[in-house]
Amino acid sequence: MILTKRIYEASAASDGYRVLVDRLWPRGVSKEKAALGEWLKGVAPSSELRVWYGHDPKKFPEFSRRYEAELINNPAVNTILELEKRHKTLTLLYAAKTPLNEATVLQKFLEEKLDSA
């Protein structure tokens, strides 16, 4: 099972293995508070795409399309798929204030890959 959660929310046992999927470390979060299993910044959107998007809700459909195109050839996707096999629950952590972010796009992308496998 793949979940998403804002890193500023308290960690919980139900999170399972926690993976930060942002390229930048979230402000004001200590490594201890983050309670991470891993930080996979390589799976995050490119810096150019992240800056272009700027969390503008109107751009989210295009952001999703462009990010999925980046994910197709991203080797970090295989790392996350391996983590999903090893852990019952995988929680993708993000810092954005809105659920219209890379973690939700990545979750959908990974679930589609797992369903087609």
C-alpha positions in Angstrom: 0.0 0.0 0.0 1.3 3.4 -1.0 0.2 6.5 1.0 1.0 10.2 0.9 1.4 12.5 3.9 2.6 16.0 4.6 6.0 15.7 6.5 4.8 18.4 9.0 2.2 15.9 10.3 3.2 13.7 13.2 4.6 10.3 12.2 2.5 7.3 13.0 3.0 3.5 13.1 0.4 3.3 10.3 2.8 5.2 8.0 5.0 2.2 7.6 8.2 3.0 5.8 8.5 6.8 5.3 10.2 8.2 2.2 10.7 11.9 1.6 10.2 12.6 -2.2 11.0 16.3 -2.3 14.2 17.6 -3.9 14.7 20.1 -1.1 14.8 19.4 2.6 11.6 20.8 4.3 12.1 24.0 6.4 12.0 23.6 10.1 11.9 19.8 10.1 14.7 18.0 12.0 16.0 14.6 10.8 14.7 13.1 14.1 11.2 14.6 13.7 11.0 13.5 10.1 11.3 9.9 11.2 12.4 8.9 7.6 13.4 5.6 6.3 14.9 7.3 3.2 15.2 10.6 1.4 14.9 9.9 -2.3 15.4 13.3 -3.8 16.3 11.7 -7.2 12.6 10.8 -7.7 11.5 14.4 -7.3 10.6 16.5 -10.3 13.4 18.3 -12.0 14.3 21.7 -10.6 13.1 23.3 -13.8 9.7 21.6 -13.6 9.3 22.4 -9.9 10.0 26.1 -10.4 7.7 26.3 -13.4 4.9 24.7 -11.5 5.2 26.8 -8.4 2.2 25.0 -6.9 -0.2 26.8 -9.1 -3.4 24.7 -9.1 -4.2 25.7 -12.7 -0.9 24.2 -13.8 -1.4 20.9 -12.0 -2.7 18.9 -14.9 0.3 19.9 -17.1 2.7 19.5 -14.2 1.4 15.9 -13.7 1.8 15.1 -17.4 5.4 16.5 -17.4 6.4 14.9 -14.2 5.1 11.5 -15.3 7.1 11.9 -18.5 10.2 12.4 -16.3 9.4 9.4 -14.2 9.3 7.0 -17.1 13.1 6.9 -17.4 13.9 7.7 -13.8 15.9 4.9 -12.1 14.8 6.1 -8.7 11.3 4.7 -9.6 12.8 1.2 -9.4 14.2 2.0 -5.9 10.7 3.0 -4.7 9.1 -0.1 -6.3 11.7 -2.3 -4.5 10.9 -0.5 -1.2 7.2 -1.2 -1.8 7.9 -4.9 -2.2 9.9 -5.0 1.1 7.5 -3.0 3.2 3.8 -3.6 3.8 3.1 0.2 3.8 5.1 2.9 2.1 4.3 6.6 2.8 5.5 9.2 0.4 6.3 12.4 2.3 6.1 15.9 0.9 6.3 19.5 2.3 3.8 21.3 0.0 0.8 22.9 1.6 -1.5 21.4 -1.0 -2.2 17.8 -2.0 -1.6 18.9 -5.7 2.0 18.0 -5.5 4.6 15.5 -6.8 3.8 12.9 -4.1 0.2 12.4 -5.3 1.4 12.2 -8.9 4.1 9.7 -7.9 1.7 7.7 -5.9 -0.7 7.3 -8.9 2.2 6.5 -11.2 3.6 3.8 -8.9 0.1 2.3 -8.4 -0.4 2.1 -12.1 3.0 0.4 -12.5 2.2 -2.1 -9.8 -1.3 -2.8 -11.2 0.2 -3.5 -14.7 2.9 -5.8 -13.3 
